[in-house]
């Protein structure tokens, strides 16, 4: 109930929070951190973690049986409690191959049928609404419960253990939290969460001018765990490598974006630690986690994964296809055969030397984007920019084109009054994010801009004169 109240009041609370001095912001962050920690480290969740660890050496046959049972349970729950699924066949799942008899669910289906996809047996007071923008800039809404969020953390702690990191080990976090007022020009660009021995770094204040402050702070916290979006940590890594001396960390955990080999090498060099990548999603319907040997393991107790081609046929190992998820964790918004929009492939190097039999997946074809530059030199990763799209529902795609620092075209694929109103809101948000000296233009388009291979990057550094033909510009 506390988390539901917090999320419902987040906008108003942010305004109050931003007016507070740094020590008060840390106090408020710790209060919320205490509520989250009480849920995350509850005895029943630590027992779940122990159970997950005890089943890590399951055989392929045991994994198949577990997945069949979980698929049957997911289908029965969805048919009984979600209006959207009531016409689905009463399938008796004898093997995972039977699952292909159900239709594939598109991202548009989920966006347009949020209410019908919601589990009606869960009281509304217990549902926590969450918006996701995914890899295309198109937003949709799903629901969690406190119990679902707690279980999700157990799966995350499982990967911590793979890296030799115990729960509540001190960590630095560089995700999308707005922990510092946007107009702040001097440190601190961080806030403390005493409840979890955690410090949140602002990803919205990164710039060459602020680099010495971030570097000094990082050097005061060597040996901590570092977690964040790869594109954000890359900006920090560039600061470090330019200084000529690495900042050793205990381990690096990344999430939300692909980590190609060249980027992994840079991050591990800058922070002198092994990187553990994770593929997850806001819908809580799929999870892939990296072990010490570099294998990206599908969490078979979290979800069932199919990788399909354009015609919804399974691809061969090594071939790239669309990730199609059936989640076992989030029964508040059950998603069956959900084609999320991300692409990946079954790894040809099976099994993993670590000894775990769970399938290996290469989820490297998810998000491809440049970074966005403000006129004052600040640098924004794709995930930083993505925050302004939270809550939008009228766009099929939304992209940000840039010619020069501080100059941006917001290009959305959508139509109608709602799309125009949301585009205006995004324009104002991105202008506020970029700050003084910025110009932001908008355009509603019929199709997104694609790169080779059908990729639709969120941010595009453009050399075209797109701004000269657009009258709608704000400073």
C-alpha angles and dihedrals in degrees: 000000000000092000092047090052092047094052093046091053097036096115095051093041091052091058091052092043093053091057093056126095117253097262091053091049089053090049093051091046090052092051091056089041089056091054091049093045092050088057098039096049098038113140093250091054093050087051089053089051090052090050092050091051092047091055097047092102095054115144122242090256091052090048091051092052092048092050093048091052091047093048091051091049092048092051094046091049093048095047093047100044110023120070092210093064100041092102093049114114118265090245119190103214110216096161137003088256088069090066091077088072090076123081122260115251116223128211088246090055090055094045094050098041104042095134095046091049092054119104103248093198090069110084113244091237089064097049118101113201116219129182123213130191097191122191098312102052092248113128132217136171129238134168134235134179128219089254091054092050090049093053091046089058091055090060090049091050088053090065090046087060091050086059093047092253119136123213113276093022106155110270142178114223125203106176128121100294113135095224099153129047109263094235095054112127101179135048146303093080090168142063133210128238102195093183092070102023086249136142121200116214119207111241091192098069101054112132139134088258092055094040095096090054093050092045093050091049093048092050089055089058104044114153094035124122112261123207133173149106111313093234091052094047088049090062089052090045091054089053090050097046091048088056090056098231127086123232106225117223130182095238139338122229118191130185141169101039139053120267111211118199094259092053093046089053092051094049095045090048094049095046099030091225140102117268121226113195127202133196111206138143138217090243088065090223100121141029134184119177134187123234129205091273092057096253115144102221124203109228098230094186089055100048149341116246132204123180110208138178127233090284093049094254121138115262125223122252110285094023118114118238142148119292109238113190136197109189125214098184107054105062091160089074105016111200116196119192091346114183096209098186098250122117132215145134142237108263112246091212099080132190111034119238088234089078098241113132098207111120119267118232133190103214092174097124098074117099128008118180144143122228127261122237126210121213090248093057101262115142123217123199120217090260091054091053092044091066092074090062096058110121097020114126106167099073125090088190135000126191137177119222122194133189100169136007110287094013115106139168114205105208115189130181107220143091142222136045095300092055091050092049093048091047089055090051092049090049091055093045095051091046089053090048094051093045132199118003095030127127120199125190128184137211135180109215138184098228136017125249109259132197128209113307093027096284117158107201119203094221125035125187099216133194094192120108093242096147099059092070097046119087097186104089129146128191 
